[in-house]
Every structure is written in structure tokens, then in C-alpha cells.
Amino acid sequence: YVQQDINAMIEAMGEEGGIEDYEDILLYQRNKNWIPVMAQKMQGGTVFFAVGAGHLGGKDGVLDLLKKAGYKIKPLSHQKNI
């Protein structure tokens, strides 16, 4: 996640997470349902959405669906505190 390689994280979840049989219901259908809700909320101004990392990547992930809906996606920069 820190390396912003969301798709690699999704692949690892599929291999080790045991959710293959439920991905469509648990992730992708929920993602598709969220996009219109998110779009409506964003019309009102600046918003922050927090979703589980598993919802972000993939062809039906939130990031891809928002891009397909015409939104520009950019990661937030971060600094590591030691």
C-alpha cells in the first residue's frame, strides 16, 4: 500500500485471502453501488472517503470506476516519521 501498488495488493489478497468465491459480492458489486453515491457527495464540495484497501484496485476497483466516470485520481503524498 505504501508503494502505491494497489493491483499487486489485490492479487495477493486473492491468492492468500481465500475470498475468490465472494469477490464479486464483497468487493465489486459494492464498489459499483458506491460510485453514484460518491459522485453525489462530491458535487457538494471537498470530501474524504475511507474504504478498505481491497476495494481500491482492479478493473472494478473504486479507483478504476471513478476514472471511468471521468474523475482524476491522484495519490496523497506522505512522509514517514521515524
Gaussian input, Z-matrix of N, CA and C with variables (Angstrom, degrees):
# hf/3-21g

backbone

0 1
 N
 C     1     B1
 C     2     B2     1     A1
 N     3     B3     2     A2     1     D1
 C     4     B4     3     A3     2     D2
 C     5     B5     4     A4     3     D3
 N     6     B6     5     A5     4     D4
 C     7     B7     6     A6     5     D5
 C     8     B8     7     A7     6     D6
 N     9     B9     8     A8     7     D7
 C    10    B10     9     A9     8     D8
 C    11    B11    10    A10     9     D9
 N    12    B12    11    A11    10    D10
 C    13    B13    12    A12    11    D11
 C    14    B14    13    A13    12    D12
 N    15    B15    14    A14    13    D13
 C    16    B16    15    A15    14    D14
 C    17    B17    16    A16    15    D15
 N    18    B18    17    A17    16    D16
 C    19    B19    18    A18    17    D17
 C    20    B20    19    A19    18    D18
 N    21    B21    20    A20    19    D19
 C    22    B22    21    A21    20    D20
 C    23    B23    22    A22    21    D21
 N    24    B24    23    A23    22    D22
 C    25    B25    24    A24    23    D23
 C    26    B26    25    A25    24    D24
 N    27    B27    26    A26    25    D25
 C    28    B28    27    A27    26    D26
 C    29    B29    28    A28    27    D27
 N    30    B30    29    A29    28    D28
 C    31    B31    30    A30    29    D29
 C    32    B32    31    A31    30    D30
 N    33    B33    32    A32    31    D31
 C    34    B34    33    A33    32    D32
 C    35    B35    34    A34    33    D33
 N    36    B36    35    A35    34    D34
 C    37    B37    36    A36    35    D35
 C    38    B38    37    A37    36    D36
 N    39    B39    38    A38    37    D37
 C    40    B40    39    A39    38    D38
 C    41    B41    40    A40    39    D39
 N    42    B42    41    A41    40    D40
 C    43    B43    42    A42    41    D41
 C    44    B44    43    A43    42    D42
 N    45    B45    44    A44    43    D43
 C    46    B46    45    A45    44    D44
 C    47    B47    46    A46    45    D45
 N    48    B48    47    A47    46    D46
 C    49    B49    48    A48    47    D47
 C    50    B50    49    A49    48    D48
 N    51    B51    50    A50    49    D49
 C    52    B52    51    A51    50    D50
 C    53    B53    52    A52    51    D51
 N    54    B54    53    A53    52    D52
 C    55    B55    54    A54    53    D53
 C    56    B56    55    A55    54    D54
 N    57    B57    56    A56    55    D55
 C    58    B58    57    A57    56    D56
 C    59    B59    58    A58    57    D57
 N    60    B60    59    A59    58    D58
 C    61    B61    60    A60    59    D59
 C    62    B62    61    A61    60    D60
 N    63    B63    62    A62    61    D61
 C    64    B64    63    A63    62    D62
 C    65    B65    64    A64    63    D63
 N    66    B66    65    A65    64    D64
 C    67    B67    66    A66    65    D65
 C    68    B68    67    A67    66    D66
 N    69    B69    68    A68    67    D67
 C    70    B70    69    A69    68    D68
 C    71    B71    70    A70    69    D69
 N    72    B72    71    A71    70    D70
 C    73    B73    72    A72    71    D71
 C    74    B74    73    A73    72    D72
 N    75    B75    74    A74    73    D73
 C    76    B76    75    A75    74    D74
 C    77    B77    76    A76    75    D75
 N    78    B78    77    A77    76    D76
 C    79    B79    78    A78    77    D77
 C    80    B80    79    A79    78    D78
 N    81    B81    80    A80    79    D79
 C    82    B82    81    A81    80    D80
 C    83    B83    82    A82    81    D81
 N    84    B84    83    A83    82    D82
 C    85    B85    84    A84    83    D83
 C    86    B86    85    A85    84    D84
 N    87    B87    86    A86    85    D85
 C    88    B88    87    A87    86    D86
 C    89    B89    88    A88    87    D87
 N    90    B90    89    A89    88    D88
 C    91    B91    90    A90    89    D89
 C    92    B92    91    A91    90    D90
 N    93    B93    92    A92    91    D91
 C    94    B94    93    A93    92    D92
 C    95    B95    94    A94    93    D93
 N    96    B96    95    A95    94    D94
 C    97    B97    96    A96    95    D95
 C    98    B98    97    A97    96    D96
 N    99    B99    98    A98    97    D97
 C   100   B100    99    A99    98    D98
 C   101   B101   100   A100    99    D99
 N   102   B102   101   A101   100   D100
 C   103   B103   102   A102   101   D101
 C   104   B104   103   A103   102   D102
 N   105   B105   104   A104   103   D103
 C   106   B106   105   A105   104   D104
 C   107   B107   106   A106   105   D105
 N   108   B108   107   A107   106   D106
 C   109   B109   108   A108   107   D107
 C   110   B110   109   A109   108   D108
 N   111   B111   110   A110   109   D109
 C   112   B112   111   A111   110   D110
 C   113   B113   112   A112   111   D111
 N   114   B114   113   A113   112   D112
 C   115   B115   114   A114   113   D113
 C   116   B116   115   A115   114   D114
 N   117   B117   116   A116   115   D115
 C   118   B118   117   A117   116   D116
 C   119   B119   118   A118   117   D117
 N   120   B120   119   A119   118   D118
 C   121   B121   120   A120   119   D119
 C   122   B122   121   A121   120   D120
 N   123   B123   122   A122   121   D121
 C   124   B124   123   A123   122   D122
 C   125   B125   124   A124   123   D123
 N   126   B126   125   A125   124   D124
 C   127   B127   126   A126   125   D125
 C   128   B128   127   A127   126   D126
 N   129   B129   128   A128   127   D127
 C   130   B130   129   A129   128   D128
 C   131   B131   130   A130   129   D129
 N   132   B132   131   A131   130   D130
 C   133   B133   132   A132   131   D131
 C   134   B134   133   A133   132   D132
 N   135   B135   134   A134   133   D133
 C   136   B136   135   A135   134   D134
 C   137   B137   136   A136   135   D135
 N   138   B138   137   A137   136   D136
 C   139   B139   138   A138   137   D137
 C   140   B140   139   A139   138   D138
 N   141   B141   140   A140   139   D139
 C   142   B142   141   A141   140   D140
 C   143   B143   142   A142   141   D141
 N   144   B144   143   A143   142   D142
 C   145   B145   144   A144   143   D143
 C   146   B146   145   A145   144   D144
 N   147   B147   146   A146   145   D145
 C   148   B148   147   A147   146   D146
 C   149   B149   148   A148   147   D147
 N   150   B150   149   A149   148   D148
 C   151   B151   150   A150   149   D149
 C   152   B152   151   A151   150   D150
 N   153   B153   152   A152   151   D151
 C   154   B154   153   A153   152   D152
 C   155   B155   154   A154   153   D153
 N   156   B156   155   A155   154   D154
 C   157   B157   156   A156   155   D155
 C   158   B158   157   A157   156   D156
 N   159   B159   158   A158   157   D157
 C   160   B160   159   A159   158   D158
 C   161   B161   160   A160   159   D159
 N   162   B162   161   A161   160   D160
 C   163   B163   162   A162   161   D161
 C   164   B164   163   A163   162   D162
 N   165   B165   164   A164   163   D163
 C   166   B166   165   A165   164   D164
 C   167   B167   166   A166   165   D165
 N   168   B168   167   A167   166   D166
 C   169   B169   168   A168   167   D167
 C   170   B170   169   A169   168   D168
 N   171   B171   170   A170   169   D169
 C   172   B172   171   A171   170   D170
 C   173   B173   172   A172   171   D171
 N   174   B174   173   A173   172   D172
 C   175   B175   174   A174   173   D173
 C   176   B176   175   A175   174   D174
 N   177   B177   176   A176   175   D175
 C   178   B178   177   A177   176   D176
 C   179   B179   178   A178   177   D177
 N   180   B180   179   A179   178   D178
 C   181   B181   180   A180   179   D179
 C   182   B182   181   A181   180   D180
 N   183   B183   182   A182   181   D181
 C   184   B184   183   A183   182   D182
 C   185   B185   184   A184   183   D183
 N   186   B186   185   A185   184   D184
 C   187   B187   186   A186   185   D185
 C   188   B188   187   A187   186   D186
 N   189   B189   188   A188   187   D187
 C   190   B190   189   A189   188   D188
 C   191   B191   190   A190   189   D189
 N   192   B192   191   A191   190   D190
 C   193   B193   192   A192   191   D191
 C   194   B194   193   A193   192   D192
 N   195   B195   194   A194   193   D193
 C   196   B196   195   A195   194   D194
 C   197   B197   196   A196   195   D195
 N   198   B198   197   A197   196   D196
 C   199   B199   198   A198   197   D197
 C   200   B200   199   A199   198   D198
 N   201   B201   200   A200   199   D199
 C   202   B202   201   A201   200   D200
 C   203   B203   202   A202   201   D201
 N   204   B204   203   A203   202   D202
 C   205   B205   204   A204   203   D203
 C   206   B206   205   A205   204   D204
 N   207   B207   206   A206   205   D205
 C   208   B208   207   A207   206   D206
 C   209   B209   208   A208   207   D207
 N   210   B210   209   A209   208   D208
 C   211   B211   210   A210   209   D209
 C   212   B212   211   A211   210   D210
 N   213   B213   212   A212   211   D211
 C   214   B214   213   A213   212   D212
 C   215   B215   214   A214   213   D213
 N   216   B216   215   A215   214   D214
 C   217   B217   216   A216   215   D215
 C   218   B218   217   A217   216   D216
 N   219   B219   218   A218   217   D217
 C   220   B220   219   A219   218   D218
 C   221   B221   220   A220   219   D219
 N   222   B222   221   A221   220   D220
 C   223   B223   222   A222   221   D221
 C   224   B224   223   A223   222   D222
 N   225   B225   224   A224   223   D223
 C   226   B226   225   A225   224   D224
 C   227   B227   226   A226   225   D225
 N   228   B228   227   A227   226   D226
 C   229   B229   228   A228   227   D227
 C   230   B230   229   A229   228   D228
 N   231   B231   230   A230   229   D229
 C   232   B232   231   A231   230   D230
 C   233   B233   232   A232   231   D231
 N   234   B234   233   A233   232   D232
 C   235   B235   234   A234   233   D233
 C   236   B236   235   A235   234   D234
 N   237   B237   236   A236   235   D235
 C   238   B238   237   A237   236   D236
 C   239   B239   238   A238   237   D237
 N   240   B240   239   A239   238   D238
 C   241   B241   240   A240   239   D239
 C   242   B242   241   A241   240   D240
 N   243   B243   242   A242   241   D241
 C   244   B244   243   A243   242   D242
 C   245   B245   244   A244   243   D243

   B1=1.4497
   B2=1.5223
   B3=1.3023
   B4=1.4642
   B5=1.5251
   B6=1.3326
   B7=1.4605
   B8=1.5237
   B9=1.3191
   B10=1.4589
   B11=1.5294
   B12=1.3234
   B13=1.4592
   B14=1.5213
   B15=1.3198
   B16=1.4629
   B17=1.5258
   B18=1.3349
   B19=1.4599
   B20=1.5250
   B21=1.3255
   B22=1.4663
   B23=1.5227
   B24=1.3130
   B25=1.4590
   B26=1.5324
   B27=1.3256
   B28=1.4682
   B29=1.5287
   B30=1.3260
   B31=1.4634
   B32=1.5247
   B33=1.3140
   B34=1.4653
   B35=1.5225
   B36=1.3153
   B37=1.4690
   B38=1.5186
   B39=1.3306
   B40=1.4549
   B41=1.5112
   B42=1.3294
   B43=1.4631
   B44=1.5192
   B45=1.3103
   B46=1.4570
   B47=1.5234
   B48=1.3099
   B49=1.4495
   B50=1.5118
   B51=1.3387
   B52=1.4484
   B53=1.5162
   B54=1.3347
   B55=1.4682
   B56=1.5251
   B57=1.3430
   B58=1.4593
   B59=1.5245
   B60=1.3219
   B61=1.4614
   B62=1.5205
   B63=1.3152
   B64=1.4570
   B65=1.5240
   B66=1.3376
   B67=1.4615
   B68=1.5189
   B69=1.3099
   B70=1.4590
   B71=1.5210
   B72=1.3135
   B73=1.4661
   B74=1.5250
   B75=1.3328
   B76=1.4691
   B77=1.5209
   B78=1.3132
   B79=1.4591
   B80=1.5215
   B81=1.3120
   B82=1.4567
   B83=1.5244
   B84=1.3111
   B85=1.4678
   B86=1.5240
   B87=1.3081
   B88=1.4720
   B89=1.5215
   B90=1.3365
   B91=1.4603
   B92=1.5270
   B93=1.3213
   B94=1.4718
   B95=1.5241
   B96=1.3078
   B97=1.4686
   B98=1.5250
   B99=1.3238
   B100=1.4707
   B101=1.5250
   B102=1.3344
   B103=1.4656
   B104=1.5282
   B105=1.3274
   B106=1.4709
   B107=1.5293
   B108=1.3149
   B109=1.4677
   B110=1.5249
   B111=1.3223
   B112=1.4628
   B113=1.5289
   B114=1.3253
   B115=1.4708
   B116=1.5209
   B117=1.3129
   B118=1.4653
   B119=1.5264
   B120=1.3226
   B121=1.4695
   B122=1.5270
   B123=1.3322
   B124=1.4624
   B125=1.5242
   B126=1.3156
   B127=1.4672
   B128=1.5212
   B129=1.3164
   B130=1.4546
   B131=1.5165
   B132=1.3256
   B133=1.4604
   B134=1.5142
   B135=1.3071
   B136=1.4562
   B137=1.5230
   B138=1.3236
   B139=1.4636
   B140=1.5222
   B141=1.3194
   B142=1.4585
   B143=1.5171
   B144=1.3338
   B145=1.4556
   B146=1.5223
   B147=1.2982
   B148=1.4617
   B149=1.5194
   B150=1.3182
   B151=1.4658
   B152=1.5173
   B153=1.3064
   B154=1.4560
   B155=1.5198
   B156=1.3136
   B157=1.4611
   B158=1.5237
   B159=1.3088
   B160=1.4592
   B161=1.5100
   B162=1.3101
   B163=1.4635
   B164=1.5239
   B165=1.3195
   B166=1.4597
   B167=1.5212
   B168=1.3275
   B169=1.4554
   B170=1.5118
   B171=1.3235
   B172=1.4554
   B173=1.5120
   B174=1.3429
   B175=1.4646
   B176=1.5219
   B177=1.2824
   B178=1.4643
   B179=1.5196
   B180=1.3302
   B181=1.4575
   B182=1.5164
   B183=1.3044
   B184=1.4656
   B185=1.5290
   B186=1.3305
   B187=1.4652
   B188=1.5233
   B189=1.3279
   B190=1.4633
   B191=1.5270
   B192=1.3096
   B193=1.4668
   B194=1.5257
   B195=1.3263
   B196=1.4673
   B197=1.5273
   B198=1.3337
   B199=1.4697
   B200=1.5241
   B201=1.3269
   B202=1.4672
   B203=1.5222
   B204=1.3312
   B205=1.4674
   B206=1.5281
   B207=1.3439
   B208=1.4531
   B209=1.5153
   B210=1.3249
   B211=1.4632
   B212=1.5233
   B213=1.3173
   B214=1.4609
   B215=1.5243
   B216=1.3086
   B217=1.4605
   B218=1.5257
   B219=1.3215
   B220=1.4639
   B221=1.5213
   B222=1.3373
   B223=1.4657
   B224=1.5201
   B225=1.3025
   B226=1.4601
   B227=1.5169
   B228=1.3103
   B229=1.4599
   B230=1.5260
   B231=1.3002
   B232=1.4583
   B233=1.5199
   B234=1.2898
   B235=1.4558
   B236=1.5118
   B237=1.3027
   B238=1.4570
   B239=1.5272
   B240=1.3111
   B241=1.4674
   B242=1.5189
   B243=1.2966
   B244=1.4730
   B245=1.5078
   A1=110.37
   A2=117.17
   A3=121.34
   A4=110.34
   A5=117.36
   A6=121.46
   A7=112.19
   A8=117.43
   A9=124.76
   A10=112.20
   A11=116.62
   A12=121.74
   A13=107.65
   A14=114.44
   A15=121.47
   A16=111.17
   A17=117.66
   A18=119.68
   A19=112.09
   A20=118.70
   A21=120.86
   A22=110.26
   A23=116.39
   A24=120.67
   A25=110.18
   A26=116.84
   A27=121.12
   A28=109.92
   A29=116.91
   A30=120.43
   A31=110.93
   A32=117.15
   A33=120.91
   A34=111.22
   A35=116.80
   A36=119.96
   A37=110.24
   A38=116.72
   A39=120.73
   A40=112.14
   A41=116.08
   A42=120.90
   A43=111.99
   A44=116.97
   A45=120.52
   A46=114.03
   A47=117.22
   A48=119.78
   A49=115.35
   A50=117.60
   A51=120.95
   A52=114.33
   A53=117.35
   A54=119.05
   A55=112.90
   A56=117.49
   A57=120.27
   A58=112.74
   A59=116.61
   A60=120.80
   A61=113.12
   A62=117.53
   A63=121.11
   A64=113.63
   A65=117.01
   A66=120.70
   A67=112.86
   A68=116.76
   A69=119.33
   A70=111.28
   A71=117.24
   A72=120.88
   A73=111.51
   A74=116.77
   A75=120.58
   A76=113.58
   A77=117.13
   A78=119.44
   A79=112.57
   A80=116.82
   A81=120.37
   A82=114.55
   A83=118.59
   A84=119.36
   A85=110.67
   A86=116.36
   A87=119.89
   A88=110.10
   A89=116.78
   A90=120.13
   A91=110.92
   A92=115.95
   A93=120.38
   A94=111.15
   A95=117.27
   A96=120.68
   A97=111.97
   A98=116.82
   A99=120.71
   A100=113.03
   A101=117.86
   A102=120.41
   A103=112.33
   A104=121.09
   A105=119.07
   A106=112.74
   A107=116.86
   A108=120.86
   A109=109.62
   A110=116.34
   A111=120.69
   A112=110.20
   A113=116.42
   A114=120.45
   A115=110.82
   A116=116.87
   A117=120.65
   A118=110.69
   A119=117.13
   A120=120.61
   A121=111.32
   A122=117.22
   A123=120.97
   A124=112.50
   A125=117.82
   A126=120.47
   A127=111.56
   A128=117.02
   A129=121.47
   A130=114.12
   A131=118.33
   A132=120.79
   A133=111.54
   A134=115.75
   A135=121.82
   A136=110.63
   A137=115.57
   A138=121.26
   A139=109.08
   A140=115.61
   A141=122.22
   A142=107.17
   A143=117.11
   A144=122.19
   A145=108.71
   A146=117.06
   A147=122.08
   A148=107.80
   A149=115.94
   A150=121.22
   A151=107.98
   A152=116.11
   A153=119.78
   A154=110.48
   A155=116.78
   A156=121.73
   A157=112.76
   A158=117.83
   A159=121.23
   A160=113.95
   A161=117.20
   A162=121.28
   A163=112.88
   A164=118.41
   A165=120.63
   A166=114.56
   A167=118.76
   A168=121.78
   A169=114.60
   A170=114.40
   A171=121.41
   A172=112.46
   A173=115.34
   A174=119.38
   A175=112.69
   A176=118.52
   A177=121.57
   A178=111.11
   A179=115.97
   A180=120.84
   A181=110.52
   A182=116.27
   A183=121.64
   A184=111.43
   A185=117.14
   A186=119.28
   A187=111.29
   A188=117.01
   A189=120.56
   A190=111.39
   A191=117.16
   A192=120.36
   A193=111.69
   A194=117.01
   A195=119.59
   A196=111.14
   A197=116.84
   A198=120.09
   A199=110.48
   A200=116.80
   A201=121.11
   A202=111.32
   A203=116.62
   A204=121.22
   A205=111.44
   A206=116.99
   A207=120.59
   A208=116.30
   A209=117.42
   A210=120.48
   A211=110.47
   A212=116.41
   A213=122.11
   A214=107.71
   A215=115.47
   A216=121.67
   A217=108.33
   A218=116.46
   A219=119.80
   A220=108.38
   A221=116.22
   A222=119.30
   A223=110.85
   A224=115.25
   A225=120.62
   A226=108.21
   A227=116.58
   A228=118.70
   A229=108.45
   A230=115.43
   A231=119.93
   A232=109.18
   A233=114.98
   A234=121.11
   A235=108.04
   A236=115.08
   A237=120.01
   A238=108.20
   A239=116.43
   A240=121.20
   A241=109.26
   A242=115.56
   A243=119.74
   A244=109.00
   D1=-43.76
   D2=-179.60
   D3=-62.29
   D4=-33.29
   D5=179.30
   D6=-80.52
   D7=-0.88
   D8=179.19
   D9=60.36
   D10=30.90
   D11=175.18
   D12=-102.05
   D13=72.66
   D14=-174.43
   D15=-62.27
   D16=-41.21
   D17=-177.16
   D18=-65.37
   D19=-35.87
   D20=175.69
   D21=-64.35
   D22=-37.04
   D23=178.50
   D24=-65.74
   D25=-41.16
   D26=178.87
   D27=-63.50
   D28=-42.81
   D29=178.20
   D30=-60.67
   D31=-43.14
   D32=179.33
   D33=-63.69
   D34=-38.07
   D35=178.40
   D36=-63.79
   D37=-40.42
   D38=179.84
   D39=-65.48
   D40=-37.48
   D41=-178.68
   D42=-73.70
   D43=-40.63
   D44=-171.45
   D45=-111.57
   D46=-15.68
   D47=-173.26
   D48=-84.69
   D49=-16.16
   D50=179.22
   D51=67.90
   D52=26.67
   D53=-177.45
   D54=-106.57
   D55=8.96
   D56=-174.54
   D57=-51.51
   D58=-41.61
   D59=-176.90
   D60=-71.38
   D61=-15.83
   D62=-174.73
   D63=-118.19
   D64=1.90
   D65=-175.66
   D66=-54.28
   D67=-44.87
   D68=-175.98
   D69=-60.82
   D70=-45.85
   D71=-178.25
   D72=-75.39
   D73=-48.49
   D74=-174.35
   D75=-72.68
   D76=-31.25
   D77=-175.99
   D78=-113.52
   D79=-66.52
   D80=-164.99
   D81=-70.67
   D82=-40.50
   D83=176.93
   D84=-66.41
   D85=-39.38
   D86=177.34
   D87=-63.88
   D88=-42.84
   D89=178.54
   D90=-57.89
   D91=-47.47
   D92=-178.99
   D93=-61.88
   D94=-35.36
   D95=178.06
   D96=-71.13
   D97=-30.84
   D98=-177.68
   D99=-72.81
   D100=-31.80
   D101=-171.41
   D102=-57.61
   D103=-47.96
   D104=177.98
   D105=-63.08
   D106=-35.46
   D107=178.50
   D108=-66.45
   D109=-44.49
   D110=179.05
   D111=-62.96
   D112=-43.46
   D113=-179.90
   D114=-59.84
   D115=-41.94
   D116=178.96
   D117=-63.91
   D118=-44.16
   D119=-179.89
   D120=-64.35
   D121=-36.93
   D122=-177.76
   D123=-69.99
   D124=-21.14
   D125=177.40
   D126=-65.84
   D127=-23.48
   D128=-178.00
   D129=-84.22
   D130=-2.83
   D131=-179.78
   D132=128.46
   D133=-158.53
   D134=-177.04
   D135=-70.00
   D136=132.30
   D137=179.03
   D138=-136.53
   D139=161.27
   D140=174.36
   D141=-127.29
   D142=125.81
   D143=177.19
   D144=-111.43
   D145=133.57
   D146=174.32
   D147=-114.45
   D148=121.92
   D149=178.14
   D150=-132.08
   D151=158.37
   D152=175.65
   D153=-62.97
   D154=145.34
   D155=-175.77
   D156=-57.59
   D157=-30.32
   D158=179.16
   D159=-63.52
   D160=-19.40
   D161=-179.93
   D162=-85.71
   D163=-9.96
   D164=-171.28
   D165=-79.04
   D166=-49.82
   D167=-170.06
   D168=-94.11
   D169=179.29
   D170=178.32
   D171=90.71
   D172=169.88
   D173=-176.06
   D174=-68.66
   D175=-21.02
   D176=175.89
   D177=-118.11
   D178=24.30
   D179=175.73
   D180=-77.25
   D181=162.59
   D182=-178.04
   D183=-57.07
   D184=-42.04
   D185=-178.68
   D186=-62.59
   D187=-46.42
   D188=-179.93
   D189=-65.71
   D190=-42.03
   D191=-179.97
   D192=-64.52
   D193=-38.08
   D194=176.61
   D195=-66.65
   D196=-39.86
   D197=176.47
   D198=-61.64
   D199=-44.46
   D200=179.02
   D201=-62.22
   D202=-28.68
   D203=178.95
   D204=-82.65
   D205=0.09
   D206=175.54
   D207=100.01
   D208=5.67
   D209=-179.82
   D210=-86.71
   D211=147.65
   D212=173.97
   D213=-93.24
   D214=130.64
   D215=-177.10
   D216=-112.32
   D217=130.85
   D218=173.42
   D219=-140.65
   D220=140.53
   D221=-178.86
   D222=-73.40
   D223=151.68
   D224=172.65
   D225=-78.27
   D226=139.08
   D227=175.82
   D228=-79.02
   D229=155.07
   D230=-178.87
   D231=-143.31
   D232=159.88
   D233=175.47
   D234=-124.82
   D235=139.83
   D236=179.00
   D237=-89.09
   D238=122.51
   D239=176.17
   D240=-92.57
   D241=130.06
   D242=-179.80
   D243=-113.05

